[in-house]
Amino acid sequence: MNKVVLSALAAAMISGVASADALTLYSDPKTGQVYTTPGEGRVEMGDFIDAKTVDMQMRDQESNFAQYQDKQKKYVNVKSKAKTLEFSGTHYFGLTSISPERTGSTSVDNSRGFELRRNYVQVKAYFNDKDYFRVTMDTTKELTSGTSYANMYAKYAYLWLDEVLPYTGVEIGIAHRPWIDYEEHNAWHYRSINKVALEQKTNATDNGPDLINSADLGFNLKTKTDMFSSEIGLFNGEGYHADKAAANQENSTDLSLEWRLTAHVLGSGTKVGKNDRTKDTYANISTYGMISKNHKDNNVVEDDAAEYDRSFYGIHAVYNQPEFLIAGQYYTAKDKAQNSALGSGKEYKGWSVNAEIRPIQDWTVLARYDVSDIDAVAAGTGVKTKSQDMKQTIYGVAYKYNKNVSFIASGKHITDATEITDPATIDKAKEKDVYMLTTEVKW
Protein backbone atom coordinates (compact mmCIF):
# COMPACT_ATOMS: atom_id res chain seq x y z
CA MET A 1 0.00 0.00 0.00
CA ASN A 2 2.85 2.41 0.91
CA LYS A 3 4.54 1.68 -2.42
CA VAL A 4 1.41 2.60 -4.32
CA VAL A 5 1.00 5.83 -2.37
CA LEU A 6 4.67 6.70 -2.85
CA SER A 7 4.41 6.13 -6.61
CA ALA A 8 1.38 8.38 -6.77
CA LEU A 9 3.27 11.01 -4.79
CA ALA A 10 6.24 10.86 -7.14
CA ALA A 11 3.99 11.35 -10.14
CA ALA A 12 2.33 14.31 -8.46
CA MET A 13 5.72 15.85 -7.63
CA ILE A 14 6.92 15.58 -11.23
CA SER A 15 3.70 17.12 -12.42
CA GLY A 16 4.05 19.92 -9.90
CA VAL A 17 7.60 20.71 -10.97
CA ALA A 18 6.61 20.79 -14.62
CA SER A 19 3.90 23.31 -13.86
CA ALA A 20 6.27 25.70 -12.07
CA ASP A 21 7.43 28.98 -13.70
CA ALA A 22 9.98 27.96 -16.35
CA LEU A 23 12.48 29.95 -18.43
CA THR A 24 12.88 29.09 -22.13
CA LEU A 25 16.48 29.49 -23.45
CA TYR A 26 17.81 29.77 -27.03
CA SER A 27 21.34 29.36 -28.48
CA ASP A 28 23.20 30.50 -31.61
CA PRO A 29 24.85 27.40 -33.12
CA LYS A 30 27.56 29.43 -34.77
CA THR A 31 28.75 31.34 -31.70
CA GLY A 32 27.41 29.09 -28.89
CA GLN A 33 25.95 32.16 -27.18
CA VAL A 34 22.77 31.66 -25.04
CA TYR A 35 19.76 34.00 -25.22
CA THR A 36 16.50 34.36 -23.26
CA THR A 37 14.54 35.52 -26.30
CA PRO A 38 14.05 33.96 -29.72
CA GLY A 39 15.75 35.48 -32.75
CA GLU A 40 17.04 34.83 -36.26
CA GLY A 41 19.26 31.75 -36.39
CA ARG A 42 18.64 30.93 -32.72
CA VAL A 43 17.62 27.36 -31.70
CA GLU A 44 15.34 26.61 -28.71
CA MET A 45 17.20 24.71 -26.00
CA GLY A 46 14.17 23.92 -23.76
CA ASP A 47 12.60 25.04 -20.47
CA PHE A 48 14.79 25.47 -17.42
CA ILE A 49 13.87 25.89 -13.75
CA ASP A 50 16.21 27.23 -11.14
CA ALA A 51 17.33 24.82 -8.40
CA LYS A 52 15.82 26.93 -5.60
CA THR A 53 12.29 26.68 -7.02
CA VAL A 54 12.59 22.91 -7.44
CA ASP A 55 13.83 22.50 -3.88
CA MET A 56 10.93 24.53 -2.44
CA GLN A 57 8.31 22.49 -4.36
CA MET A 58 9.87 19.20 -3.25
CA ARG A 59 9.68 20.32 0.38
CA ASP A 60 5.98 21.22 -0.02
CA GLN A 61 5.20 17.81 -1.52
CA GLU A 62 6.99 16.00 1.30
CA SER A 63 5.02 18.00 3.86
CA ASN A 64 1.72 17.10 2.16
CA PHE A 65 2.66 13.42 2.15
CA ALA A 66 3.46 13.50 5.87
CA GLN A 67 0.03 15.02 6.57
CA TYR A 68 -1.61 12.27 4.46
CA GLN A 69 0.16 9.59 6.49
CA ASP A 70 -1.08 11.16 9.74
CA LYS A 71 -4.67 11.06 8.47
CA GLN A 72 -4.34 7.41 7.44
CA LYS A 73 -3.45 6.46 11.01
CA LYS A 74 -6.97 7.51 12.13
CA TYR A 75 -8.67 4.71 10.12
CA VAL A 76 -9.47 1.38 11.81
CA ASN A 77 -8.15 -1.79 10.25
CA VAL A 78 -10.67 -4.64 9.91
CA LYS A 79 -9.17 -8.11 10.16
CA SER A 80 -10.95 -11.38 9.40
CA LYS A 81 -10.06 -14.96 8.54
CA ALA A 82 -12.74 -14.76 5.85
CA LYS A 83 -11.79 -13.83 2.31
CA THR A 84 -14.46 -11.10 2.13
CA LEU A 85 -16.92 -9.50 4.55
CA GLU A 86 -20.19 -8.27 3.03
CA PHE A 87 -22.43 -6.01 5.13
CA SER A 88 -26.05 -5.12 4.35
CA GLY A 89 -29.25 -3.99 6.03
CA THR A 90 -33.03 -3.89 5.62
CA HIS A 91 -35.17 -1.57 7.72
CA TYR A 92 -38.92 -0.92 7.96
CA PHE A 93 -40.05 2.21 9.79
CA GLY A 94 -43.70 3.22 9.94
CA LEU A 95 -46.55 5.17 11.47
CA THR A 96 -49.56 2.95 12.21
CA SER A 97 -53.12 3.95 13.10
CA ILE A 98 -55.70 1.36 14.20
CA SER A 99 -59.41 2.23 14.27
CA PRO A 100 -61.79 1.06 17.03
CA GLU A 101 -62.99 -2.50 16.82
CA ARG A 102 -66.74 -3.08 16.89
CA THR A 103 -68.39 -6.12 18.51
CA GLY A 104 -71.99 -5.09 19.00
CA SER A 105 -71.99 -2.36 21.63
CA THR A 106 -68.38 -3.00 22.64
CA SER A 107 -65.59 -0.81 21.30
CA VAL A 108 -61.85 -0.55 21.72
CA ASP A 109 -59.96 2.75 21.74
CA ASN A 110 -57.83 3.86 18.83
CA SER A 111 -54.14 3.00 18.75
CA ARG A 112 -51.61 5.14 16.94
CA GLY A 113 -47.82 5.34 16.98
CA PHE A 114 -44.49 4.89 15.25
CA GLU A 115 -43.04 1.43 14.75
CA LEU A 116 -39.73 -0.20 13.98
CA ARG A 117 -41.29 -3.16 12.19
CA ARG A 118 -38.00 -4.69 11.14
CA ASN A 119 -34.36 -3.73 11.56
CA TYR A 120 -32.15 -6.33 9.88
CA VAL A 121 -28.37 -5.86 10.07
CA GLN A 122 -26.47 -8.58 8.27
CA VAL A 123 -22.93 -9.75 7.59
CA LYS A 124 -21.74 -12.53 5.28
CA ALA A 125 -18.23 -13.90 5.74
CA TYR A 126 -17.15 -15.45 2.43
CA PHE A 127 -14.58 -18.26 2.55
CA ASN A 128 -14.36 -18.34 -1.25
CA ASP A 129 -16.51 -17.01 -4.09
CA LYS A 130 -19.60 -19.06 -3.14
CA ASP A 131 -19.43 -20.46 0.42
CA TYR A 132 -20.09 -18.20 3.41
CA PHE A 133 -21.45 -17.85 6.92
CA ARG A 134 -24.32 -15.43 7.42
CA VAL A 135 -25.55 -13.70 10.58
CA THR A 136 -28.65 -11.48 10.55
CA MET A 137 -29.85 -9.67 13.67
CA ASP A 138 -33.53 -8.66 13.79
CA THR A 139 -34.78 -5.84 16.04
CA THR A 140 -38.47 -4.90 16.26
CA LYS A 141 -40.62 -2.47 18.24
CA GLU A 142 -44.26 -2.59 17.21
CA LEU A 143 -47.47 -1.28 18.74
CA THR A 144 -48.55 -4.84 19.53
CA SER A 145 -45.20 -6.17 20.78
CA GLY A 146 -46.44 -6.22 24.40
CA THR A 147 -43.19 -4.73 25.73
CA SER A 148 -41.84 -1.24 26.31
CA TYR A 149 -38.54 -2.08 24.64
CA ALA A 150 -37.34 -3.38 21.29
CA ASN A 151 -37.03 -7.15 20.88
CA MET A 152 -33.84 -8.48 19.29
CA TYR A 153 -33.33 -11.92 17.78
CA ALA A 154 -30.71 -13.76 15.80
CA LYS A 155 -32.97 -14.15 12.78
CA TYR A 156 -30.47 -16.08 10.67
CA ALA A 157 -27.15 -17.68 11.58
CA TYR A 158 -26.21 -20.34 9.08
CA LEU A 159 -23.43 -21.84 6.99
CA TRP A 160 -24.06 -21.89 3.23
CA LEU A 161 -22.21 -24.53 1.21
CA ASP A 162 -22.73 -24.32 -2.52
CA GLU A 163 -23.04 -27.35 -4.83
CA VAL A 164 -22.90 -30.05 -2.16
CA LEU A 165 -25.05 -31.95 -4.66
CA PRO A 166 -25.63 -31.22 -8.37
CA TYR A 167 -27.41 -27.84 -8.64
CA THR A 168 -27.95 -27.96 -4.87
CA GLY A 169 -26.57 -26.06 -1.89
CA VAL A 170 -27.37 -26.33 1.81
CA GLU A 171 -28.00 -23.93 4.72
CA ILE A 172 -27.04 -25.30 8.17
CA GLY A 173 -27.97 -23.43 11.38
CA ILE A 174 -30.79 -20.94 11.94
CA ALA A 175 -31.78 -21.26 8.31
CA HIS A 176 -34.53 -20.19 5.92
CA ARG A 177 -37.64 -22.35 6.04
CA PRO A 178 -38.75 -23.37 2.55
CA TRP A 179 -41.87 -21.30 1.94
CA ILE A 180 -42.02 -17.76 3.34
CA ASP A 181 -38.78 -16.37 1.91
CA TYR A 182 -39.80 -17.67 -1.53
CA GLU A 183 -43.21 -15.96 -1.42
CA GLU A 184 -41.75 -12.67 -0.15
CA HIS A 185 -39.21 -12.52 -3.00
CA ASN A 186 -41.42 -13.72 -5.84
CA ALA A 187 -45.07 -12.85 -5.14
CA TRP A 188 -45.75 -10.68 -2.06
CA HIS A 189 -43.04 -8.01 -1.84
CA TYR A 190 -44.50 -5.93 1.01
CA ARG A 191 -43.44 -7.60 4.25
CA SER A 192 -43.05 -4.08 5.61
CA ILE A 193 -46.86 -3.68 5.77
CA ASN A 194 -48.07 -7.27 6.21
CA LYS A 195 -46.78 -10.81 6.63
CA VAL A 196 -47.65 -13.50 4.06
CA ALA A 197 -50.89 -15.38 4.61
CA LEU A 198 -49.43 -18.46 6.36
CA GLU A 199 -47.33 -16.44 8.82
CA GLN A 200 -49.86 -13.75 9.70
CA LYS A 201 -50.69 -13.77 13.40
CA THR A 202 -53.80 -12.84 15.36
CA ASN A 203 -53.32 -9.67 17.41
CA ALA A 204 -54.29 -5.99 17.45
CA THR A 205 -53.17 -5.37 13.87
CA ASP A 206 -52.93 -8.81 12.22
CA ASN A 207 -55.36 -11.69 11.90
CA GLY A 208 -54.39 -14.99 10.40
CA PRO A 209 -53.63 -18.67 10.87
CA ASP A 210 -50.05 -18.21 12.18
CA LEU A 211 -48.98 -21.63 10.89
CA ILE A 212 -45.26 -21.02 10.41
CA ASN A 213 -42.52 -18.40 10.52
CA SER A 214 -39.57 -17.73 8.27
CA ALA A 215 -36.54 -19.31 10.02
CA ASP A 216 -35.68 -22.18 12.34
CA LEU A 217 -32.80 -24.31 13.57
CA GLY A 218 -32.05 -27.11 11.15
CA PHE A 219 -30.91 -27.48 7.56
CA ASN A 220 -32.40 -26.55 4.19
CA LEU A 221 -31.35 -28.11 0.88
CA LYS A 222 -31.89 -25.64 -1.99
CA THR A 223 -31.96 -26.81 -5.61
CA LYS A 224 -32.03 -24.45 -8.61
CA THR A 225 -32.32 -25.29 -12.29
CA ASP A 226 -33.80 -23.30 -15.15
CA MET A 227 -37.19 -25.03 -15.12
CA PHE A 228 -37.37 -26.31 -11.53
CA SER A 229 -36.37 -25.25 -8.04
CA SER A 230 -36.99 -26.70 -4.60
CA GLU A 231 -36.25 -26.44 -0.90
CA ILE A 232 -36.44 -29.42 1.45
CA GLY A 233 -35.52 -29.01 5.10
CA LEU A 234 -35.57 -30.62 8.53
CA PHE A 235 -36.06 -28.27 11.49
CA ASN A 236 -36.95 -28.13 15.18
CA GLY A 237 -40.36 -26.86 14.02
CA GLU A 238 -41.06 -24.15 16.62
CA GLY A 239 -39.32 -21.29 14.82
CA TYR A 240 -36.34 -19.06 15.48
CA HIS A 241 -37.87 -17.20 18.45
CA ALA A 242 -39.62 -20.12 20.16
CA ASP A 243 -38.33 -22.74 22.60
CA LYS A 244 -38.35 -26.45 21.81
CA ALA A 245 -37.66 -27.54 25.39
CA ALA A 246 -39.58 -26.62 28.54
CA ALA A 247 -37.96 -25.96 31.90
CA ASN A 248 -36.43 -29.17 33.31
CA GLN A 249 -37.97 -31.36 30.60
CA GLU A 250 -37.72 -32.16 26.93
CA ASN A 251 -40.91 -31.33 25.06
CA SER A 252 -40.18 -33.24 21.90
CA THR A 253 -37.68 -35.49 20.20
CA ASP A 254 -39.43 -35.15 16.85
CA LEU A 255 -38.50 -32.75 14.06
CA SER A 256 -40.38 -30.89 11.34
CA LEU A 257 -40.15 -31.88 7.67
CA GLU A 258 -40.87 -28.92 5.36
CA TRP A 259 -40.69 -28.44 1.59
CA ARG A 260 -41.36 -26.33 -1.49
CA LEU A 261 -41.40 -27.64 -5.08
CA THR A 262 -41.65 -25.05 -7.89
CA ALA A 263 -42.09 -25.40 -11.64
CA HIS A 264 -40.76 -22.37 -13.53
CA VAL A 265 -42.99 -22.40 -16.59
CA LEU A 266 -41.01 -19.71 -18.42
CA GLY A 267 -37.63 -20.73 -17.05
CA SER A 268 -35.32 -18.56 -14.87
CA GLY A 269 -35.43 -20.97 -11.95
CA THR A 270 -31.73 -20.27 -11.41
CA LYS A 271 -32.72 -16.67 -10.54
CA VAL A 272 -35.46 -17.58 -8.06
CA GLY A 273 -35.44 -15.03 -5.26
CA LYS A 274 -33.28 -12.63 -7.28
CA ASN A 275 -35.73 -11.65 -10.02
CA ASP A 276 -36.21 -7.98 -10.81
CA ARG A 277 -39.97 -7.82 -11.13
CA THR A 278 -39.81 -4.47 -12.94
CA LYS A 279 -37.75 -6.04 -15.75
CA ASP A 280 -38.27 -9.83 -15.75
CA THR A 281 -41.18 -11.97 -16.89
CA TYR A 282 -41.76 -15.23 -15.02
CA ALA A 283 -44.52 -17.74 -14.24
CA ASN A 284 -44.15 -20.16 -11.30
CA ILE A 285 -46.38 -22.88 -9.89
CA SER A 286 -45.49 -24.22 -6.44
CA THR A 287 -46.64 -26.76 -3.91
CA TYR A 288 -45.50 -26.57 -0.28
CA GLY A 289 -46.08 -28.32 3.02
CA MET A 290 -45.01 -29.28 6.52
CA ILE A 291 -45.31 -32.36 8.74
CA SER A 292 -44.37 -31.53 12.33
CA LYS A 293 -44.77 -34.01 15.19
CA ASN A 294 -45.20 -32.83 18.81
CA HIS A 295 -45.25 -29.21 17.69
CA LYS A 296 -45.02 -26.54 20.39
CA ASP A 297 -46.08 -22.90 20.17
CA ASN A 298 -44.25 -20.25 22.15
CA ASN A 299 -47.38 -18.46 23.41
CA VAL A 300 -48.76 -21.19 25.69
CA VAL A 301 -47.69 -22.77 28.98
CA GLU A 302 -44.50 -24.78 28.52
CA ASP A 303 -45.68 -28.34 29.20
CA ASP A 304 -46.28 -31.56 27.30
CA ALA A 305 -50.06 -31.12 27.48
CA ALA A 306 -49.89 -28.23 25.00
CA GLU A 307 -48.20 -30.20 22.23
CA TYR A 308 -49.86 -31.22 18.97
CA ASP A 309 -49.05 -32.65 15.56
CA ARG A 310 -49.26 -30.02 12.83
CA SER A 311 -49.43 -30.52 9.09
CA PHE A 312 -50.29 -28.22 6.19
CA TYR A 313 -50.30 -28.35 2.41
CA GLY A 314 -50.75 -25.65 -0.19
CA ILE A 315 -50.53 -24.70 -3.84
CA HIS A 316 -49.41 -21.30 -5.16
CA ALA A 317 -49.07 -19.66 -8.57
CA VAL A 318 -47.56 -16.33 -9.64
CA TYR A 319 -47.20 -14.53 -12.96
CA ASN A 320 -45.13 -11.38 -13.37
CA GLN A 321 -44.17 -9.07 -16.20
CA PRO A 322 -42.77 -5.53 -15.94
CA GLU A 323 -46.24 -3.95 -16.05
CA PHE A 324 -47.99 -6.07 -13.40
CA LEU A 325 -47.96 -9.10 -11.06
CA ILE A 326 -50.73 -11.45 -9.97
CA ALA A 327 -50.47 -14.33 -7.47
CA GLY A 328 -52.77 -16.64 -5.54
CA GLN A 329 -52.71 -19.63 -3.21
CA TYR A 330 -54.90 -22.13 -1.35
CA TYR A 331 -53.93 -24.08 1.77
CA THR A 332 -55.30 -26.55 4.31
CA ALA A 333 -53.87 -27.40 7.72
CA LYS A 334 -54.59 -29.54 10.75
CA ASP A 335 -53.47 -29.53 14.39
CA LYS A 336 -54.00 -32.78 16.28
CA ALA A 337 -53.78 -32.17 20.03
CA GLN A 338 -51.72 -34.58 22.15
CA ASN A 339 -53.83 -33.87 25.23
CA SER A 340 -57.43 -35.05 24.77
CA ALA A 341 -58.61 -32.43 27.26
CA LEU A 342 -57.79 -29.81 24.64
CA GLY A 343 -60.11 -31.47 22.13
CA SER A 344 -59.12 -33.20 18.93
CA GLY A 345 -57.42 -30.05 17.64
CA LYS A 346 -58.05 -27.50 14.88
CA GLU A 347 -58.66 -27.53 11.16
CA TYR A 348 -57.60 -24.67 8.88
CA LYS A 349 -58.39 -23.69 5.35
CA GLY A 350 -57.73 -20.46 3.54
CA TRP A 351 -56.81 -18.67 0.37
CA SER A 352 -55.11 -15.45 -0.65
CA VAL A 353 -54.70 -13.41 -3.84
CA ASN A 354 -52.54 -10.35 -4.43
CA ALA A 355 -51.68 -8.11 -7.37
CA GLU A 356 -49.45 -5.20 -8.38
CA ILE A 357 -49.92 -2.72 -11.21
CA ARG A 358 -47.01 -0.48 -12.25
CA PRO A 359 -48.57 2.32 -14.32
CA ILE A 360 -45.48 4.53 -14.48
CA GLN A 361 -41.84 4.16 -13.56
CA ASP A 362 -41.15 3.87 -9.82
CA TRP A 363 -44.87 3.78 -8.87
CA THR A 364 -46.82 0.65 -7.89
CA VAL A 365 -50.47 0.15 -6.93
CA LEU A 366 -50.96 -2.96 -4.80
CA ALA A 367 -53.86 -5.00 -3.40
CA ARG A 368 -54.43 -8.27 -1.55
CA TYR A 369 -57.41 -10.24 -0.25
CA ASP A 370 -57.18 -13.02 2.39
CA VAL A 371 -59.73 -15.48 3.74
CA SER A 372 -58.89 -17.73 6.70
CA ASP A 373 -61.30 -20.17 8.40
CA ILE A 374 -60.29 -22.05 11.55
CA ASP A 375 -62.54 -24.58 13.28
CA ALA A 376 -61.99 -26.12 16.69
CA VAL A 377 -62.73 -29.86 16.75
CA ALA A 378 -64.24 -31.20 19.98
CA ALA A 379 -62.82 -34.28 21.67
CA GLY A 380 -64.78 -37.47 21.19
CA THR A 381 -67.68 -36.05 19.18
CA GLY A 382 -65.60 -34.39 16.48
CA VAL A 383 -68.06 -31.48 16.42
CA LYS A 384 -66.59 -28.38 14.81
CA THR A 385 -67.10 -24.89 16.19
CA LYS A 386 -65.93 -21.64 14.68
CA SER A 387 -62.61 -20.58 16.17
CA GLN A 388 -61.82 -17.87 13.65
CA ASP A 389 -63.35 -16.59 10.44
CA MET A 390 -61.14 -13.80 9.07
CA LYS A 391 -61.42 -11.76 5.90
CA GLN A 392 -58.89 -9.07 5.08
CA THR A 393 -58.48 -6.52 2.31
CA ILE A 394 -55.12 -4.74 1.85
CA TYR A 395 -54.54 -1.85 -0.56
CA GLY A 396 -51.84 0.74 -1.10
CA VAL A 397 -49.48 2.66 -3.32
CA ALA A 398 -45.68 2.46 -3.28
CA TYR A 399 -43.08 4.90 -4.59
CA LYS A 400 -39.46 3.90 -5.20
CA TYR A 401 -37.48 7.00 -4.22
CA ASN A 402 -34.18 5.43 -5.27
CA LYS A 403 -32.56 1.99 -5.28
CA ASN A 404 -32.24 2.11 -1.47
CA VAL A 405 -35.42 3.82 -0.27
CA SER A 406 -39.15 3.27 -0.93
CA PHE A 407 -42.26 4.83 0.60
CA ILE A 408 -45.62 3.08 0.97
CA ALA A 409 -49.06 4.38 1.97
CA SER A 410 -51.43 1.53 2.75
CA GLY A 411 -54.60 0.50 4.50
CA LYS A 412 -56.39 -2.71 5.40
CA HIS A 413 -59.89 -3.62 6.50
CA ILE A 414 -60.28 -6.73 8.67
CA THR A 415 -63.39 -8.66 9.68
CA ASP A 416 -62.65 -11.22 12.37
CA ALA A 417 -65.12 -13.61 14.02
CA THR A 418 -62.67 -14.85 16.66
CA GLU A 419 -64.27 -16.54 19.66
CA ILE A 420 -67.80 -16.10 18.26
CA THR A 421 -69.42 -19.55 18.33
CA ASP A 422 -73.09 -18.57 18.18
CA PRO A 423 -74.24 -18.32 14.54
CA ALA A 424 -76.87 -15.78 15.60
CA THR A 425 -74.16 -13.29 16.54
CA ILE A 426 -71.73 -13.93 13.71
CA ASP A 427 -72.76 -10.64 12.07
CA LYS A 428 -71.35 -8.82 15.11
CA ALA A 429 -67.81 -9.84 14.25
CA LYS A 430 -64.93 -7.54 15.07
CA GLU A 431 -64.07 -5.04 12.36
CA LYS A 432 -61.11 -2.74 12.22
CA ASP A 433 -59.21 -0.50 9.84
CA VAL A 434 -55.44 -0.13 9.92
CA TYR A 435 -53.59 2.66 8.11
CA MET A 436 -49.84 2.75 7.61
CA LEU A 437 -47.18 5.11 6.30
CA THR A 438 -44.02 3.09 5.75
CA THR A 439 -40.40 3.75 4.85
CA GLU A 440 -38.34 0.85 3.49
CA VAL A 441 -34.56 1.17 3.54
CA LYS A 442 -32.18 -1.37 1.95
CA TRP A 443 -28.43 -1.12 1.59
C-alpha positions, 0 to 999 in steps of 0.5 A: 500500500505504501509503495502505491502511495509513494508512486502516486506522490512521485507522479504528483511531484513531477507534475508539480515541478513541470507546472512551475514557472519555467524559463525558455532558453535559445542558443546560436549554433555558430557562436554558442551564445545563449539568449532568453529571447528567440531570434534569427538563427537561434535554436530553442534549448528547452525550459529550465527551472532554477534549483531553488524553485525545485527545492521549495516544491519538493519540500511542499510535496513531502510535507503534504505526504506526511500530513496524508500519512497522519490522516491514514493512522486515524482509520481502523483496520478490519481483520478477518479470517474470511476472504471477504466480509459483506455487510447489508441492512433492511429496515422498515419504519412506519406510522400505524393507526388502528381504528376502534374495533366493533363487537356489537356495543363494545368498542376498543380505543384507537391506537396510533404510533411509530413502529420499527417493524423490522431492523435487519443488520447482516454480515456474510463472511465469504470463505471463497466465491460461493461459500459463506457464513451469514448472521442477521440480527432482527430488532423490532418495536411494534405497537402490539409487541407487548413490551416497552422495549425493542425485541432483538433476535438472531434471525439467521445464523447459518453456513451456506455450502454451494453445490454439495449436490448437483445444482444444490446447496445447503444452509445449516444453522438458523436457516430459511424455512422453505416457503415464506422467503420464496413468497416474499421474494417472488409474489408478495413483496410488502413484508413491511406492511403485512406478513404473508398469509401463512405467517400472519398472526392474530393480534391488534393489527394482524389476523391470520392462521399463524402456521409457520414463521420464516426461520428455524434451527435445522438445515435446508437443501436448496436446488435451482435449475432453469425449469425447476427449483426446490427447498427441502428441510428438517427443522426443530419446528417451533421457529427461530424465536420459540423454545423447543424444550420446557424448563427441566424437561424435553418437550419433543424429540421429533422434528419438522419436515418442510418443503417447497417444489416449484415449476418455472414455466417460463424458465429462470429458476436459477434466478429464483429469489433474485428476479427484478420484477420491474424487468423480468417476466416469469410464471411459477407454480409451487406446492408446499407443506409441513409435517411436524410431530409434537409441535409446540407454540411459544405463546402457551404454557411450557408443558407436554399437554400443550403439544400437537401434531401439525401438518399443512399443504398448499398450492401457489401460482404467480405470474409477473411481467414488468407492467404487473404481477398477480399471485394466488394460493390455497392451503389446508392445515390440521393440528392434532392435540396430544392432550385429549382435554384440549379437544381433537385439535383444529382444522384450517383452510384459507386462500389469498390473492394479491396483485401489483400494477405499475402504471409509471416508472417507480410507482406501484399500486398494490392490493391483496385479499385473504380469507382464513377459516379455523374450526376447533374440533371437539374431543370425542364427538368431532363437532366443529365450532368456529374458532376464527373466520377472518377476511382481510383486504389490503390496498396501497401505493408504493413509490421507489425513491431510489434503489435504497429507499421506498415509501408506501401508503397503505390501508387494510380492513379486517373482519374477524369472528374470533371466539364467536361460536353462536351463529346468531351473533356472527354478524357482530364480528370484530371489524377494524381498519389499519392505516400505515405510512411506511419507509423501506430502507435497503443497503 
